[in-house]
Amino acid sequence: MSNFIGYRCSLCNAEYLPGQVTYTCPKDGGNLDVALDYDSLRHKYQPEDVTSRREESLWRYLPLLPVPDPGGEGTSIRAAGWTPVYTLERLAAPLGLRHVWLKDESRNPTASFKDRASAVVVARAREIGADVVVTASTGNAGAALAGMAAALGQKAVIFAPKSAPPAKVAQLLVYGAKVILVDGSYDDAFDLTVKAAAEFGWYCRNTGYNPFTAEGKKTAAFEIWEWWRDEHRQWHEDGSLLDSHPPLTVFVSVGDGNIISGIHKGFKDLLALGWISRMPRLVGVQAEGSAAIANAFHAGVERITPVSASTIADSISVDLPRDGVRAVRAARETGGAYVTVSDAEILKAIAALGPLGIFAEPAGAASWAGLVKAAGQGLVSEADPIIVLNTGSGLKDVRAAMQAVSAAPIIEPTLEAVKKIL
């Protein structure tokens, strides 16, 4: 049985019962936080009740989610989450860092972090009997929705800007979604999606609009907690997350702001349950050409001023972030920070991660570029334990990947030609 008891507005703190609202606060348009019955959860569950579950997906955390089990055994929706963590010793050493890992979200079923949100939203759609789920996307969120919806036979409609990378559009079509390309920006597609949902009675998945997206994304925080607890007990004698000094620092790329706010929500859930006693530091990384949230953070304000976004990292290219306030708070309330990186630094990060067997799309590589920048600025130190999130596969945007490396030579089919190249 779900422990979902309602919503709380992130701006005015107004509270609503589950059936009173669907998307944002009617009073001020603020993003809604899903409220859980923490008292009941504390009485019913101990950490071992979750960590002993055999399912290796985000659904192992079902007791901490606001949706029922969606079913779909043997399909992609049961494979979302539970992504691997790798050590980055070779890359960390030149930065003067000793404890750096990468969590590879490209291993999700549709190859991006967005599968987490879409899995939970589709579960919610099934629970409320929605016939069609719709979203705006530059590619990843749409592919995730299309894939998760296909797993349950759910109808999906995707509005994407016509500039979306072809590989991402191909995913949408292959999964069977209705795809509509918009002659405009992501923000134009977002606004059109909201209007269409209202007009046709569709359930809208939009990032930073539907409160259940953050509930899916928070599962990455649960996995980080469990990974740290099980694999790195040397950081504290009782194995509890973040009791060690210094705290774990998490680097994540930021566009709309929903991933970092979702991860923040996950750690806040764990803190409320008493399963951790200290929050990690959250560091958001934005492209210099799409830095509305970083601008607000550095100005010390929560008001998000739109920008005219332009960056190679299409997944984090947003004029007006829809979850900007909570994204600013995610860094500020955890003692974290925001850093911005250039497209050139993002391309360099793609090339740096590749030799370790990690193929990151620009938005995913931005988090590593952010760590490089943060190390140079003294925002992290040698002793800090750090985990970086790669949010998507490089196969999503091969055109960008080819800009990060030198072109392969073309030779005649002779051994002499090989020797000349060598």
C-alpha positions as CSV (number, residue, x, y, z in Angstrom):
1,M,0.0,0.0,0.0
2,S,1.3,3.4,-1.0
3,N,2.4,5.9,1.8
4,F,1.6,8.8,-0.5
5,I,-0.5,11.3,1.6
6,G,-0.5,14.4,-0.6
7,Y,1.5,17.3,-1.9
8,R,3.2,20.4,-0.5
9,C,4.0,23.5,-2.6
10,S,7.7,24.2,-2.7
11,L,7.0,28.0,-2.8
12,C,4.1,28.8,-0.5
13,N,4.0,25.5,1.5
14,A,0.3,25.0,0.8
15,E,-0.7,21.4,1.3
16,Y,-3.1,19.3,-0.8
17,L,-4.6,15.9,-0.7
18,P,-3.7,13.4,-3.4
19,G,-6.9,14.1,-5.5
20,Q,-7.0,17.8,-5.1
21,V,-4.2,18.8,-7.6
22,T,-2.4,17.1,-10.4
23,Y,0.6,19.2,-11.5
24,T,1.6,22.5,-9.9
25,C,0.3,24.6,-7.1
26,P,-3.0,26.4,-8.1
27,K,-2.0,29.4,-5.9
28,D,1.4,30.3,-7.3
29,G,2.4,27.7,-9.9
30,G,5.1,26.3,-7.6
31,N,6.4,22.8,-8.1
32,L,4.8,20.3,-5.8
33,D,6.7,18.0,-3.4
34,V,5.1,14.6,-2.9
35,A,4.5,14.1,0.8
36,L,5.0,10.6,2.3
37,D,3.8,9.3,5.6
38,Y,7.3,9.1,7.2
39,D,5.9,8.2,10.7
40,S,4.2,5.1,9.2
41,L,7.3,4.3,7.1
42,R,9.6,4.5,10.1
43,H,7.4,2.0,12.0
44,K,7.0,-0.4,9.1
45,Y,10.5,-0.5,7.6
46,Q,14.1,-0.7,8.5
47,P,16.9,-0.2,5.9
48,E,17.4,-4.0,5.7
49,D,13.7,-4.4,4.6
50,V,14.7,-2.5,1.4
51,T,18.3,-3.6,0.9
52,S,17.4,-7.3,1.2
53,R,14.9,-7.1,-1.6
54,R,16.0,-9.2,-4.6
55,E,14.8,-7.0,-7.4
56,E,17.7,-5.2,-9.0
57,S,15.8,-2.1,-10.3
58,L,14.3,1.0,-8.9
59,W,11.3,-1.0,-7.9
60,R,13.3,-2.5,-5.0
61,Y,12.5,0.9,-3.3
62,L,8.7,0.5,-3.8
63,P,8.0,1.0,-0.1
64,L,9.4,4.5,-0.5
65,L,7.6,5.4,-3.7
66,P,4.2,7.0,-4.1
67,V,2.9,4.5,-6.7
68,P,1.8,0.9,-6.7
69,D,3.8,-1.8,-8.5
70,P,3.0,-1.3,-12.2
71,G,3.6,-4.9,-13.1
72,G,5.3,-5.4,-16.5
73,E,7.5,-8.3,-15.4
74,G,10.1,-9.2,-17.9
75,T,9.9,-5.8,-19.7
76,S,12.0,-2.7,-19.7
77,I,10.0,-1.0,-17.0
78,R,11.4,-3.7,-14.6
79,A,15.0,-2.8,-15.7
80,A,15.0,0.9,-14.9
81,G,17.5,1.9,-12.3
82,W,20.1,-0.1,-10.4
83,T,22.9,1.3,-12.6
84,P,26.6,0.5,-12.0
85,V,29.2,2.6,-10.3
86,Y,32.8,2.6,-11.5
87,T,36.0,4.0,-10.0
88,L,37.7,6.8,-11.9
89,E,41.2,6.6,-10.3
90,R,43.1,7.2,-13.6
91,L,41.2,10.4,-14.3
92,A,41.0,11.6,-10.7
93,A,44.8,11.4,-10.0
94,P,45.8,14.2,-12.3
95,L,43.2,16.4,-10.6
96,G,44.7,15.7,-7.2
97,L,41.7,13.7,-6.1
98,R,41.8,10.2,-4.5
99,H,38.2,9.0,-4.2
100,V,36.1,9.5,-7.3
101,W,33.4,7.3,-8.8
102,L,31.0,7.5,-11.7
103,K,27.4,6.2,-11.7
104,D,26.6,5.2,-15.3
105,E,22.9,6.0,-16.1
106,S,23.5,5.2,-19.7
107,R,22.9,1.5,-18.7
108,N,19.2,2.2,-18.2
109,P,16.8,0.5,-20.8
110,T,16.5,3.5,-23.1
111,A,20.1,4.7,-22.2
112,S,19.4,7.7,-20.0
113,F,18.6,8.8,-16.4
114,K,15.1,9.8,-17.6
115,D,13.9,6.2,-17.4
116,R,13.6,6.6,-13.7
117,A,11.0,9.4,-13.9
118,S,9.1,7.8,-16.8
119,A,8.8,4.4,-15.0
120,V,7.2,6.1,-12.0
121,V,5.0,8.4,-14.1
122,V,3.7,5.5,-16.2
123,A,3.0,3.6,-13.0
124,R,1.0,6.6,-11.8
125,A,-0.8,6.9,-15.2
126,R,-1.9,3.2,-14.9
127,E,-3.0,3.8,-11.3
128,I,-5.3,6.8,-12.2
129,G,-6.5,5.2,-15.5
130,A,-5.0,7.6,-17.9
131,D,-5.5,6.7,-21.5
132,V,-2.6,8.8,-23.0
133,V,0.6,10.1,-21.5
134,V,2.2,13.1,-23.2
135,T,5.5,14.9,-22.7
136,A,7.8,17.5,-24.2
137,S,11.4,16.4,-24.7
138,T,14.6,17.1,-26.5
139,G,14.9,13.3,-26.8
140,N,15.8,11.5,-23.6
141,A,12.6,12.1,-21.6
142,G,10.5,11.2,-24.6
143,A,12.5,8.0,-25.4
144,A,12.1,7.0,-21.7
145,L,8.4,7.7,-21.7
146,A,8.0,5.8,-25.1
147,G,9.9,2.9,-23.8
148,M,8.3,2.6,-20.4
149,A,4.8,3.1,-21.9
150,A,5.5,0.4,-24.5
151,A,6.3,-2.0,-21.7
152,L,2.8,-1.6,-20.3
153,G,0.9,-1.1,-23.5
154,Q,0.3,2.6,-22.6
155,K,-0.3,5.2,-25.4
156,A,2.3,7.9,-25.5
157,V,2.6,11.2,-27.4
158,I,5.9,13.1,-27.6
159,F,6.4,16.7,-28.7
160,A,10.1,17.3,-29.5
161,P,11.8,20.3,-31.2
162,K,12.7,19.5,-34.8
163,S,16.4,20.1,-33.8
164,A,16.4,17.0,-31.6
165,P,19.2,14.6,-32.5
166,P,18.1,12.0,-35.1
167,A,19.1,9.0,-32.9
168,K,16.8,10.2,-30.1
169,V,13.9,10.7,-32.5
170,A,14.5,7.2,-33.9
171,Q,14.0,5.8,-30.4
172,L,10.7,7.6,-30.0
173,L,9.4,6.2,-33.3
174,V,10.7,2.6,-32.8
175,Y,9.1,2.4,-29.4
176,G,5.7,3.1,-31.0
177,A,5.0,6.6,-29.6
178,K,3.1,9.3,-31.6
179,V,5.9,11.7,-32.3
180,I,5.2,15.4,-33.3
181,L,8.2,17.6,-34.1
182,V,7.8,21.2,-33.2
183,D,9.3,24.0,-35.3
184,G,10.6,25.8,-32.2
185,S,12.6,25.3,-28.9
186,Y,12.1,22.8,-26.1
187,D,10.3,25.5,-24.2
188,D,7.9,25.9,-27.1
189,A,7.3,22.1,-27.1
190,F,6.8,22.2,-23.3
191,D,4.1,24.9,-23.5
192,L,2.3,23.1,-26.4
193,T,2.3,19.9,-24.4
194,V,0.6,21.5,-21.4
195,K,-2.1,23.0,-23.7
196,A,-2.6,19.7,-25.5
197,A,-2.9,17.8,-22.2
198,A,-5.6,20.2,-21.0
199,E,-7.4,20.1,-24.3
200,F,-7.5,16.4,-24.8
201,G,-7.5,15.1,-21.3
202,W,-4.0,13.5,-21.6
203,Y,-1.8,12.9,-18.5
204,C,1.3,15.2,-18.8
205,R,4.7,13.8,-17.8
206,N,6.6,17.1,-18.3
207,T,9.8,17.5,-16.3
208,G,9.5,20.1,-13.6
209,Y,5.7,20.0,-13.9
210,N,4.5,16.5,-13.0
211,P,5.5,16.0,-9.3
212,F,6.0,12.3,-9.9
213,T,9.0,12.8,-12.1
214,A,11.1,13.8,-9.1
215,E,9.9,10.8,-7.3
216,G,11.4,8.6,-10.0
217,K,14.6,10.5,-10.1
218,K,15.0,10.3,-6.3
219,T,15.7,6.6,-6.7
220,A,19.2,7.4,-7.8
221,A,19.8,8.8,-4.3
222,F,18.6,5.6,-2.8
223,E,21.0,3.6,-4.9
224,I,23.9,5.9,-4.0
225,W,23.0,5.4,-0.3
226,E,22.8,1.6,-0.7
227,W,26.0,1.4,-2.8
228,W,27.9,3.5,-0.3
229,R,26.5,1.6,2.7
230,D,27.4,-1.8,1.3
231,E,30.6,-1.1,-0.6
232,H,32.4,1.6,1.4
233,R,32.0,0.8,5.0
234,Q,35.6,1.9,5.6
235,W,34.3,5.5,5.6
236,H,32.5,4.9,8.9
237,E,32.6,2.1,11.3
238,D,28.9,1.4,11.2
239,G,28.6,1.8,7.5
240,S,26.0,4.6,7.6
241,L,26.1,7.0,4.7
242,L,27.7,10.4,5.0
243,D,28.6,10.2,8.7
244,S,32.2,10.3,7.6
245,H,34.1,13.5,7.2
246,P,34.2,15.0,4.7
247,P,30.7,14.2,3.2
248,L,30.1,12.6,-0.1
249,T,29.8,15.1,-3.0
250,V,27.5,14.4,-5.9
251,F,28.1,16.0,-9.3
252,V,25.1,16.1,-11.7
253,S,24.4,18.0,-14.9
254,V,21.4,20.4,-14.7
255,G,19.0,21.6,-17.3
256,D,15.4,21.9,-16.2
257,G,16.6,21.2,-12.6
258,N,14.5,18.2,-12.0
259,I,17.3,15.6,-11.7
260,I,19.2,17.5,-9.0
261,S,16.0,18.3,-7.1
262,G,14.8,14.7,-7.4
263,I,18.1,13.5,-6.0
264,H,17.8,16.0,-3.2
265,K,14.3,14.7,-2.4
266,G,15.7,11.2,-2.2
267,F,18.3,12.1,0.4
268,K,15.7,14.2,2.3
269,D,13.5,11.1,2.4
270,L,16.3,9.1,3.8
271,L,17.1,11.8,6.4
272,A,13.5,12.0,7.5
273,L,13.4,8.2,8.0
274,G,16.6,8.4,10.1
275,W,18.4,6.2,7.6
276,I,21.1,8.8,7.2
277,S,22.2,11.4,9.6
278,R,23.9,13.8,7.2
279,M,23.2,15.1,3.7
280,P,25.6,14.8,0.8
281,R,26.8,17.9,-1.0
282,L,25.1,18.4,-4.3
283,V,26.9,20.2,-7.1
284,G,25.0,21.2,-10.2
285,V,26.8,21.6,-13.5
286,Q,25.3,23.7,-16.3
287,A,26.5,24.6,-19.7
288,E,27.7,28.2,-20.0
289,G,25.1,28.7,-22.8
290,S,22.2,27.4,-20.6
291,A,23.0,28.6,-17.1
292,A,19.8,30.1,-15.8
293,I,19.9,28.1,-12.5
294,A,23.6,28.7,-11.9
295,N,23.1,32.4,-12.5
296,A,20.4,32.5,-9.8
297,F,22.5,30.4,-7.4
298,H,25.5,32.7,-7.8
299,A,23.3,35.8,-7.4
300,G,22.0,34.4,-4.1
301,V,18.4,34.5,-5.4
302,E,15.7,31.9,-6.2
303,R,14.1,33.9,-9.0
304,I,15.0,32.2,-12.3
305,T,15.6,34.6,-15.1
306,P,15.3,33.0,-18.6
307,V,18.2,32.8,-21.0
308,S,18.5,32.2,-24.7
309,A,19.9,28.7,-24.4
310,S,22.6,27.6,-26.8
311,T,24.8,24.5,-26.1
312,I,25.9,21.3,-27.7
313,A,24.4,19.5,-24.7
314,D,20.8,19.4,-26.0
315,S,19.5,17.5,-23.0
316,I,20.3,20.4,-20.7
317,S,19.6,23.2,-23.1
318,V,16.7,25.1,-21.5
319,D,15.7,28.8,-21.8
320,L,13.4,28.7,-18.7
321,P,14.1,25.9,-16.2
322,R,10.8,24.6,-14.9
323,D,12.2,23.2,-11.6
324,G,14.7,26.0,-11.0
325,V,13.9,27.0,-7.5
326,R,14.2,23.5,-6.1
327,A,17.4,23.1,-8.1
328,V,18.9,26.2,-6.5
329,R,17.9,24.9,-3.1
330,A,19.4,21.4,-3.7
331,A,22.9,22.9,-3.8
332,R,22.4,25.7,-1.3
333,E,20.7,23.5,1.4
334,T,23.4,20.8,1.1
335,G,26.5,23.1,1.2
336,G,27.0,22.4,-2.5
337,A,27.6,24.7,-5.5
338,Y,27.0,25.3,-9.1
339,V,29.7,25.4,-11.8
340,T,29.4,26.2,-15.5
341,V,31.3,24.6,-18.3
342,S,31.9,25.5,-22.0
343,D,30.9,23.3,-24.9
344,A,34.7,22.8,-25.5
345,E,35.1,21.5,-22.0
346,I,32.1,19.2,-22.5
347,L,33.6,17.7,-25.6
348,K,36.9,17.3,-23.8
349,A,35.1,15.4,-21.1
350,I,33.5,13.0,-23.6
351,A,37.0,12.2,-25.0
352,A,38.4,11.8,-21.4
353,L,35.7,9.3,-20.3
354,G,35.8,7.2,-23.5
355,P,39.2,5.4,-22.8
356,L,37.6,4.2,-19.5
357,G,34.8,2.5,-21.4
358,I,32.3,5.2,-20.7
359,F,30.5,6.7,-23.7
360,A,28.7,9.8,-22.5
361,E,26.4,12.2,-24.4
362,P,27.2,15.9,-23.9
363,A,24.9,16.4,-21.0
364,G,26.3,13.3,-19.3
365,A,29.9,14.4,-19.8
366,A,29.1,17.8,-18.5
367,S,29.1,16.5,-14.9
368,W,32.7,15.3,-15.4
369,A,33.7,18.6,-17.0
370,G,32.1,20.2,-13.9
371,L,34.3,18.2,-11.5
372,V,37.4,19.1,-13.5
373,K,36.4,22.8,-13.2
374,A,35.5,22.5,-9.5
375,A,38.9,20.8,-8.7
376,G,40.7,23.7,-10.4
377,Q,38.6,26.2,-8.4
378,G,39.3,24.4,-5.1
379,L,35.6,23.5,-4.5
380,V,36.7,19.9,-3.8
381,S,39.8,18.6,-2.1
382,E,42.0,15.5,-2.2
383,A,40.2,13.7,0.6
384,D,36.6,14.3,-0.6
385,P,34.7,11.2,-1.7
386,I,33.0,12.2,-5.0
387,I,30.5,10.5,-7.3
388,V,29.7,11.8,-10.8
389,L,26.6,11.0,-12.7
390,N,26.7,10.2,-16.4
391,T,23.1,10.8,-17.3
392,G,23.0,9.5,-20.9
393,S,24.7,7.4,-23.6
394,G,26.9,8.9,-26.3
395,L,24.9,6.9,-28.8
396,K,22.1,9.4,-28.3
397,D,24.1,12.1,-30.1
398,V,26.8,10.6,-32.4
399,R,27.3,13.9,-34.2
400,A,28.5,15.5,-30.9
401,A,30.7,12.6,-30.1
402,M,32.5,12.9,-33.4
403,Q,33.4,16.4,-32.6
404,A,35.1,15.2,-29.4
405,V,37.6,13.0,-31.2
406,S,39.9,13.0,-34.3
407,A,38.4,11.4,-37.4
408,A,39.5,7.9,-38.3
409,P,42.0,7.9,-41.3
410,I,41.0,6.2,-44.5
411,I,43.7,4.1,-46.1
412,E,44.2,1.7,-49.1
413,P,43.8,-2.0,-48.2
414,T,47.5,-2.7,-48.1
415,L,50.0,-3.5,-45.3
416,E,52.2,-0.7,-46.5
417,A,49.4,1.8,-45.9
418,V,49.0,0.5,-42.4
419,K,52.7,0.8,-41.7
420,K,52.7,4.4,-42.9
421,I,49.8,5.3,-40.6
422,L,51.6,3.6,-37.6
